[in-house]
Amino acid sequence: MHRKRQAKIVATVGPASASPEMLKALFLTGVDTFRLNFSHGSHEDHARVFHAIRTIEREIAMPIGILQDLQGPKIRLGRIAGGLASVSAGDVVRFVLRSESGETSAIPLPHPEIFAAVKPGDDLLIDDGRIRVRLLRVGADELETEVIFGGTISDRKGVNIPGTVLDISPLTTKDRNDLAFGLDLGVDWVALSFVQKPGDLIEARGLIGERAGLVAKIEKPSALEKIDDIISLSDVLMVARGDLGVEIPAEEVPGRQKELVRACRQAVKPVIVATQMLDSMVSSASPTRAEASDVAMAIYDGADAVMLSAETATGRYPVETVEMMDRIIRSTEGHKLYNSILRATEPALQPTPAHAVAGAAADVATAVGAPAIVAFTSSGVTAARIARERPSLPIVAITADMAVARRLCLLWGAISLCDEDLGVDDRFEQAAWLAKHVGLARAGDNLVIVSGIPFGQSGTTNNLRVARL
């Protein structure tokens, strides 16, 4: 199944999209990887969705990726006396280290790690930044603050502390239970929330091992300060612009997005741009022009994938939203300036044989008029190296490992196929047959084939061949 686009679509599953019929409709419309958001739903709910996706995969005989998104630690207020507290700019407000408060003048904040980390002059953002307070005095169990932006504070609202690293694991007890459940199911990716530092990924990797790929969600300013190490330790980056946009100035988010996409491309790691991409389609059958431009900008930046959240999880128009995102991607990739913009941001070619072969594949394929590049890949790295160059033709990524094929559903330009019986002697015949099978080649075409020798050994991208079908 050739989508006729290079960037991929990730869709979040929720009440609006959890039925087998809707999941199949979403896949046929354009979803490449499904996201299971473990902030909501029971294990039984997620298991039903997982098995329904795998049933669709068997019916259609194409790999489908499944991403488990862990909730992570949620920093929230406790229960306020009366349930609400109204504050105005200039007010002095106390936060106390308790889960409940019997007095309206004190707001409970049951997180000792905040009291240990903050200092006078720091800001606390409440309810996604709608309310901002600045610390005047820090005590062992009480914070005195001045309200900068006022409003109504209610029970259990979220709290953000921009620029402050909290001594807290990104994996709560709930996350560890959810992770064990997801790995037993067989999810392809695990997304780690609240990443603050490289050590967070080391902790997660110790639990995951090689059973799934690790996605680092970038939503904290402290993660941006250590981004090279975080990219190195992760398999995929997710630019979670919603939370990131709360903690850094909104005007900085577009530039940061471009930096992160380019850094991942340099490191040969896929990157997902996420959050509120077509948000108005939760309740409307069409997006705003600003939202269409937002999706297009992520594609011009070179993102491997763009993600839908509430639009497909709880929205009224999940299929129409995926169809719209597919149309925006195809229109953007077909624009006359698209390739020149990608070339302008192309990272320098790394001076290794593997990168040189991958880089040459696109040039050779263009020169001989090939309809596609075929990449034999045991770990997915060969296909990723080719995708790094953002060639103007599809990459047919062939692997003997279904887990790898499913993970490649996130990779820019890759049409992933699994042939578990693939061997050394028949790999070029298989390349020709599979390229024809997905409708990308026919008799008489030249096909550019990239592989490694010894065949099947990870990391040995060293062979480029042109074969005539």
C-alpha positions as CSV (number, residue, x, y, z in Angstrom):
1,M,0.0,0.0,0.0
2,H,1.7,3.2,-1.2
3,R,0.3,6.3,0.5
4,K,1.7,8.6,-2.2
5,R,3.3,10.7,0.5
6,Q,6.5,10.5,2.4
7,A,5.6,11.9,5.9
8,K,3.6,9.6,8.2
9,I,0.5,10.0,10.3
10,V,0.1,9.0,13.9
11,A,-3.4,8.9,15.3
12,T,-4.5,8.6,18.9
13,V,-7.1,6.0,19.7
14,G,-10.0,6.9,22.1
15,P,-13.7,6.5,22.4
16,A,-14.3,8.0,19.0
17,S,-12.0,5.6,17.2
18,A,-11.7,2.4,19.3
19,S,-14.1,0.1,17.4
20,P,-12.5,-2.3,14.9
21,E,-14.6,-0.8,12.1
22,M,-13.3,2.7,12.8
23,L,-9.7,1.6,13.3
24,K,-9.8,-0.1,9.9
25,A,-11.3,3.0,8.3
26,L,-8.6,5.2,9.8
27,F,-5.9,2.9,8.6
28,L,-7.3,2.8,5.1
29,T,-7.7,6.6,5.1
30,G,-4.0,7.1,6.0
31,V,-3.0,6.3,9.6
32,D,0.5,4.6,9.7
33,T,0.9,4.2,13.5
34,F,-1.7,4.2,16.2
35,R,-1.1,5.8,19.6
36,L,-2.5,4.3,22.8
37,N,-2.7,7.0,25.4
38,F,-2.3,5.4,28.8
39,S,-3.3,8.6,30.6
40,H,-6.9,7.4,29.8
41,G,-8.6,4.0,29.5
42,S,-8.2,0.7,31.3
43,H,-5.8,-2.1,30.4
44,E,-8.7,-4.1,29.0
45,D,-9.7,-1.1,26.7
46,H,-6.1,-0.9,25.3
47,A,-5.9,-4.7,24.9
48,R,-9.0,-4.7,22.8
49,V,-7.7,-1.9,20.6
50,F,-4.3,-3.6,20.3
51,H,-5.7,-6.9,19.1
52,A,-8.1,-5.2,16.7
53,I,-5.2,-3.4,15.1
54,R,-3.2,-6.6,14.8
55,T,-6.3,-8.3,13.2
56,I,-6.5,-5.5,10.6
57,E,-2.7,-5.9,10.0
58,R,-3.2,-9.6,9.2
59,E,-6.2,-8.9,6.9
60,I,-4.4,-6.2,4.9
61,A,-1.0,-7.9,5.1
62,M,0.8,-4.6,5.8
63,P,2.7,-3.7,9.0
64,I,1.0,-1.2,11.4
65,G,2.8,0.5,14.2
66,I,1.5,0.8,17.7
67,L,2.8,3.4,20.1
68,Q,2.2,3.2,23.9
69,D,2.3,6.7,25.5
70,L,2.9,6.6,29.2
71,Q,1.2,9.2,31.4
72,G,4.3,10.2,33.4
73,P,4.2,12.1,36.7
74,K,1.4,14.7,36.9
75,I,2.2,17.7,39.0
76,R,-1.2,18.8,40.3
77,L,-2.8,20.9,43.0
78,G,-4.6,19.2,45.9
79,R,-8.2,19.8,46.9
80,I,-9.0,23.4,47.6
81,A,-11.4,24.5,50.4
82,G,-14.7,25.1,48.6
83,G,-13.3,23.7,45.3
84,L,-12.4,27.1,43.9
85,A,-10.1,30.0,44.6
86,S,-10.2,33.3,42.7
87,V,-7.0,35.3,42.5
88,S,-6.1,38.6,40.9
89,A,-2.9,40.2,39.7
90,G,-0.9,41.5,42.7
91,D,-2.5,39.2,45.3
92,V,-0.2,37.3,47.6
93,V,-1.1,33.6,47.7
94,R,0.2,30.8,49.9
95,F,0.8,27.2,48.6
96,V,1.1,24.6,51.4
97,L,2.6,21.1,51.3
98,R,-0.7,19.3,51.9
99,S,-3.1,17.3,49.8
100,E,-6.1,19.2,51.2
101,S,-6.6,22.6,52.7
102,G,-9.3,23.6,55.1
103,E,-8.7,27.3,54.6
104,T,-9.4,29.3,51.5
105,S,-6.2,31.4,51.9
106,A,-3.9,28.4,51.3
107,I,-3.8,26.3,48.2
108,P,-2.6,22.7,48.7
109,L,0.4,21.5,46.6
110,P,1.2,17.9,47.6
111,H,4.6,17.7,45.9
112,P,7.7,17.9,48.2
113,E,10.0,17.8,45.2
114,I,8.7,21.2,44.2
115,F,9.4,22.7,47.6
116,A,13.0,21.3,47.4
117,A,13.7,22.6,43.9
118,V,12.2,26.1,43.6
119,K,13.7,29.4,44.7
120,P,12.5,33.0,45.0
121,G,11.9,34.5,41.5
122,D,10.7,31.2,40.0
123,D,7.3,31.1,38.4
124,L,4.6,28.5,38.9
125,L,2.2,28.1,36.0
126,I,-1.3,26.7,36.8
127,D,-3.9,25.2,34.5
128,D,-1.7,25.2,31.3
129,G,-0.3,28.6,32.1
130,R,-3.6,30.4,32.4
131,I,-2.6,31.5,35.9
132,R,1.0,32.5,36.7
133,V,2.4,33.2,40.2
134,R,6.0,34.3,41.2
135,L,7.7,33.0,44.2
136,L,8.5,35.5,46.9
137,R,9.5,33.2,49.7
138,V,10.3,29.5,49.9
139,G,9.8,27.6,53.2
140,A,10.0,23.9,54.0
141,D,6.3,23.4,53.7
142,E,5.0,26.8,52.5
143,L,5.5,28.9,49.4
144,E,4.6,32.6,49.3
145,T,3.8,33.9,45.9
146,E,2.6,37.0,44.0
147,V,0.0,36.5,41.3
148,I,1.2,37.8,37.9
149,F,-1.8,36.6,35.9
150,G,-5.0,35.9,37.8
151,G,-8.1,33.8,37.4
152,T,-10.0,31.0,39.1
153,I,-8.0,28.1,40.5
154,S,-9.9,24.8,40.9
155,D,-9.1,21.4,42.4
156,R,-6.4,19.2,40.8
157,K,-5.3,21.6,38.1
158,G,-1.9,20.9,36.6
159,V,1.2,22.9,37.7
160,N,4.3,23.6,35.5
161,I,7.6,25.0,36.8
162,P,9.5,26.3,33.8
163,G,13.3,25.9,33.9
164,T,13.3,23.9,37.1
165,V,14.6,20.3,37.2
166,L,12.6,18.3,39.7
167,D,14.1,15.3,41.5
168,I,11.4,12.9,40.2
169,S,11.5,9.8,38.1
170,P,9.6,10.0,34.8
171,L,8.2,6.6,35.6
172,T,5.5,6.5,38.3
173,T,4.2,3.2,39.8
174,K,1.3,3.5,37.3
175,D,3.7,3.9,34.4
176,R,5.7,0.9,35.5
177,N,2.6,-1.3,35.6
178,D,1.4,0.1,32.3
179,L,4.8,-0.4,30.7
180,A,4.9,-4.1,31.8
181,F,1.4,-4.6,30.4
182,G,2.3,-2.9,27.1
183,L,5.5,-4.8,26.6
184,D,3.7,-8.1,27.2
185,L,1.1,-7.0,24.6
186,G,3.9,-6.3,22.1
187,V,3.7,-2.6,21.5
188,D,6.3,-1.3,19.0
189,W,7.1,2.0,20.7
190,V,7.0,3.4,24.3
191,A,6.8,7.1,24.6
192,L,8.3,8.5,27.8
193,S,6.6,11.7,29.2
194,F,8.3,14.3,31.5
195,V,11.8,13.7,30.1
196,Q,14.1,16.2,31.9
197,K,17.5,14.8,31.5
198,P,19.4,11.9,29.8
199,G,19.3,9.8,32.9
200,D,15.5,9.5,32.5
201,L,16.0,7.6,29.3
202,I,18.6,5.3,30.8
203,E,16.1,4.4,33.5
204,A,13.4,3.6,30.9
205,R,15.8,1.7,28.7
206,G,16.8,-0.5,31.5
207,L,13.1,-1.6,31.8
208,I,12.3,-1.8,28.1
209,G,15.5,-3.3,26.8
210,E,15.1,-4.1,23.1
211,R,11.5,-5.1,23.4
212,A,10.2,-1.8,22.0
213,G,11.6,1.4,20.6
214,L,12.0,4.4,23.0
215,V,10.3,7.7,22.2
216,A,11.5,10.8,24.2
217,K,8.7,13.4,24.5
218,I,10.2,16.9,24.5
219,E,8.0,19.0,26.7
220,K,10.4,20.5,29.3
221,P,13.0,23.3,28.8
222,S,15.6,21.3,30.8
223,A,15.4,18.6,28.1
224,L,16.3,21.2,25.4
225,E,19.5,22.0,27.3
226,K,20.6,18.3,27.0
227,I,19.0,17.6,23.7
228,D,22.0,16.0,21.9
229,D,22.4,13.4,24.7
230,I,18.6,12.8,24.8
231,I,18.5,12.2,21.0
232,S,21.5,9.8,21.3
233,L,19.8,7.7,24.0
234,S,16.3,7.6,22.3
235,D,15.1,5.9,19.1
236,V,12.5,8.6,18.2
237,L,11.9,12.2,19.4
238,M,8.4,13.6,19.9
239,V,8.1,17.4,19.8
240,A,5.2,17.7,22.3
241,R,4.4,21.3,21.6
242,G,1.5,21.7,23.9
243,D,3.3,21.2,27.2
244,L,6.5,22.7,25.7
245,G,4.6,25.8,24.7
246,V,3.4,26.3,28.3
247,E,6.9,26.2,29.7
248,I,8.8,28.3,27.1
249,P,7.5,31.5,25.3
250,A,5.0,30.6,22.6
251,E,7.0,32.6,20.0
252,E,10.0,30.3,20.6
253,V,8.2,27.0,19.8
254,P,8.3,27.2,16.0
255,G,12.1,27.8,16.0
256,R,12.7,25.0,18.5
257,Q,10.6,22.7,16.4
258,K,12.9,23.3,13.4
259,E,16.0,22.8,15.5
260,L,14.7,19.5,16.9
261,V,13.7,18.2,13.5
262,R,17.0,19.0,12.0
263,A,19.0,17.6,14.9
264,C,17.1,14.3,14.6
265,R,17.7,14.2,10.9
266,Q,21.4,14.7,11.5
267,A,21.4,11.9,14.1
268,V,19.3,9.5,11.8
269,K,16.5,9.4,14.3
270,P,12.8,9.8,13.3
271,V,10.9,12.8,14.8
272,I,7.2,13.3,15.4
273,V,5.6,16.7,15.6
274,A,2.6,16.6,17.9
275,T,-0.2,18.4,19.7
276,Q,-3.2,20.4,18.5
277,M,-2.3,20.2,14.8
278,L,-5.9,20.1,13.6
279,D,-7.5,20.9,16.9
280,S,-10.6,22.7,15.6
281,M,-11.6,19.4,13.8
282,V,-12.5,17.9,17.2
283,S,-15.8,19.7,16.6
284,S,-15.7,21.0,13.1
285,A,-15.6,19.2,9.8
286,S,-12.8,21.5,8.5
287,P,-9.6,23.0,10.0
288,T,-8.7,26.6,10.2
289,R,-6.2,28.0,7.6
290,A,-3.7,28.4,10.5
291,E,-4.0,24.7,11.4
292,A,-3.5,23.7,7.8
293,S,-0.4,25.9,7.7
294,D,0.9,24.4,10.9
295,V,0.8,20.9,9.5
296,A,2.4,22.1,6.3
297,M,5.2,23.8,8.2
298,A,6.0,20.6,10.0
299,I,6.3,18.8,6.6
300,Y,8.4,21.6,5.2
301,D,10.7,21.2,8.3
302,G,11.2,17.6,7.3
303,A,9.3,15.9,10.1
304,D,9.0,12.1,9.8
305,A,5.5,12.1,11.2
306,V,2.7,14.4,12.4
307,M,0.3,13.3,15.1
308,L,-3.3,13.7,15.9
309,S,-4.5,13.6,19.5
310,A,-8.0,14.6,20.6
311,E,-9.0,15.0,16.9
312,T,-9.2,11.2,16.5
313,A,-9.5,10.1,20.1
314,T,-12.6,12.1,21.1
315,G,-13.5,14.2,18.0
316,R,-16.6,14.1,15.9
317,Y,-14.8,13.7,12.6
318,P,-11.9,11.2,13.1
319,V,-11.9,9.9,9.5
320,E,-12.3,13.3,8.0
321,T,-9.4,14.6,10.1
322,V,-7.0,11.9,8.9
323,E,-8.2,12.5,5.3
324,M,-7.5,16.2,5.7
325,M,-4.0,15.7,7.2
326,D,-3.2,13.3,4.4
327,R,-4.3,15.9,1.8
328,I,-2.2,18.6,3.5
329,I,0.9,16.4,3.5
330,R,0.5,15.3,-0.1
331,S,-0.2,18.9,-1.3
332,T,2.9,20.2,0.6
333,E,5.2,17.5,-0.6
334,G,4.0,18.2,-4.2
335,H,4.7,21.9,-4.0
336,K,7.4,23.2,-6.2
337,L,9.4,24.7,-3.3
338,Y,9.2,21.6,-1.1
339,N,12.4,19.8,-2.2
340,S,14.5,23.0,-2.3
341,I,13.4,23.8,1.3
342,L,14.4,20.4,2.4
343,R,17.8,20.7,0.6
344,A,18.4,24.0,2.3
345,T,18.2,22.4,5.7
346,E,20.0,19.2,4.8
347,P,22.6,18.2,7.4
348,A,26.2,17.5,6.3
349,L,26.9,14.0,5.1
350,Q,28.7,12.0,7.7
351,P,32.1,10.7,6.4
352,T,31.4,6.9,6.7
353,P,30.9,4.2,4.0
354,A,27.4,3.5,5.3
355,H,26.3,7.1,5.0
356,A,28.0,7.6,1.7
357,V,26.2,4.6,0.2
358,A,22.9,5.7,1.5
359,G,23.5,9.2,0.3
360,A,24.5,8.0,-3.2
361,A,21.3,5.8,-3.5
362,A,19.0,8.8,-4.2
363,D,21.4,10.3,-6.8
364,V,21.8,7.0,-8.6
365,A,18.1,6.3,-8.5
366,T,17.3,9.7,-10.0
367,A,20.0,9.3,-12.7
368,V,18.7,5.9,-13.9
369,G,15.0,6.8,-13.6
370,A,14.3,4.3,-10.8
371,P,10.7,4.3,-9.4
372,A,12.0,3.5,-5.9
373,I,14.9,2.6,-3.7
374,V,14.8,-0.8,-2.1
375,A,16.6,-1.1,1.2
376,F,17.3,-4.5,2.9
377,T,17.5,-3.7,6.6
378,S,17.8,-6.0,9.6
379,S,17.5,-3.2,12.2
380,G,15.9,-0.4,10.2
381,V,19.2,1.7,10.2
382,T,19.9,1.2,6.5
383,A,16.4,2.6,5.6
384,A,16.8,5.4,8.1
385,R,20.1,6.4,6.5
386,I,18.5,6.7,3.1
387,A,15.5,8.6,4.6
388,R,17.9,11.1,6.2
389,E,18.7,12.3,2.7
390,R,15.0,12.9,2.0
391,P,15.0,11.4,-1.6
392,S,12.2,12.4,-3.9
393,L,11.2,8.7,-4.4
394,P,9.8,6.0,-2.1
395,I,12.0,3.7,0.0
396,V,10.8,0.1,0.0
397,A,12.3,-1.1,3.3
398,I,12.4,-4.9,3.4
399,T,13.2,-6.8,6.6
400,A,12.9,-10.3,8.0
401,D,11.8,-9.0,11.4
402,M,8.1,-8.0,11.8
403,A,9.0,-5.8,14.8
404,V,11.4,-3.8,12.7
405,A,8.8,-3.5,9.9
406,R,6.2,-2.1,12.3
407,R,8.7,0.4,13.7
408,L,9.5,1.6,10.2
409,C,5.9,2.7,9.8
410,L,7.2,5.9,11.5
411,L,10.1,6.5,9.1
412,W,9.8,9.2,6.5
413,G,9.3,7.8,3.0
414,A,9.5,4.1,4.0
415,I,7.1,1.5,2.8
416,S,7.9,-1.3,5.2
417,L,7.5,-4.9,4.2
418,C,8.3,-8.1,6.2
419,D,9.5,-11.3,4.5
420,E,10.5,-13.7,7.3
421,D,11.8,-16.2,4.7
422,L,14.2,-13.7,3.2
423,G,17.6,-15.2,2.4
424,V,20.9,-14.3,0.9
425,D,20.4,-16.0,-2.5
426,D,17.0,-14.6,-3.3
427,R,17.1,-11.1,-1.9
428,F,17.3,-9.3,-5.3
429,E,14.5,-11.4,-6.8
430,Q,12.5,-10.6,-3.7
431,A,13.3,-6.9,-4.1
432,A,11.9,-6.9,-7.6
433,W,8.8,-8.9,-6.7
434,L,8.0,-6.8,-3.7
435,A,8.5,-3.5,-5.6
436,K,6.0,-4.7,-8.2
437,H,3.7,-6.0,-5.4
438,V,3.2,-2.5,-3.9
439,G,2.7,-1.0,-7.3
440,L,6.0,0.9,-7.6
441,A,7.8,-0.9,-10.3
442,R,7.1,-2.9,-13.5
443,A,9.1,-4.9,-16.0
444,G,11.8,-2.9,-17.7
445,D,12.4,-0.5,-14.7
446,N,15.7,0.0,-13.1
447,L,15.7,-0.6,-9.4
448,V,18.3,0.7,-7.0
449,I,18.9,-1.8,-4.2
450,V,20.9,-1.0,-1.0
451,S,22.0,-3.6,1.5
452,G,24.8,-4.7,3.7
453,I,27.3,-7.5,3.4
454,P,27.4,-9.8,5.4
455,F,23.7,-9.9,4.6
456,G,21.4,-9.6,7.7
457,Q,24.1,-8.1,9.9
458,S,23.0,-4.8,11.5
459,G,24.9,-1.7,10.7
460,T,26.6,-2.8,7.5
461,T,25.2,-0.5,4.8
462,N,27.9,-1.0,2.2
463,N,26.4,-2.3,-1.0
464,L,24.5,-0.5,-3.8
465,R,23.2,-2.3,-6.9
466,V,21.2,-1.3,-9.9
467,A,19.0,-4.1,-11.2
468,R,16.8,-4.1,-14.3
469,L,13.4,-5.8,-13.8
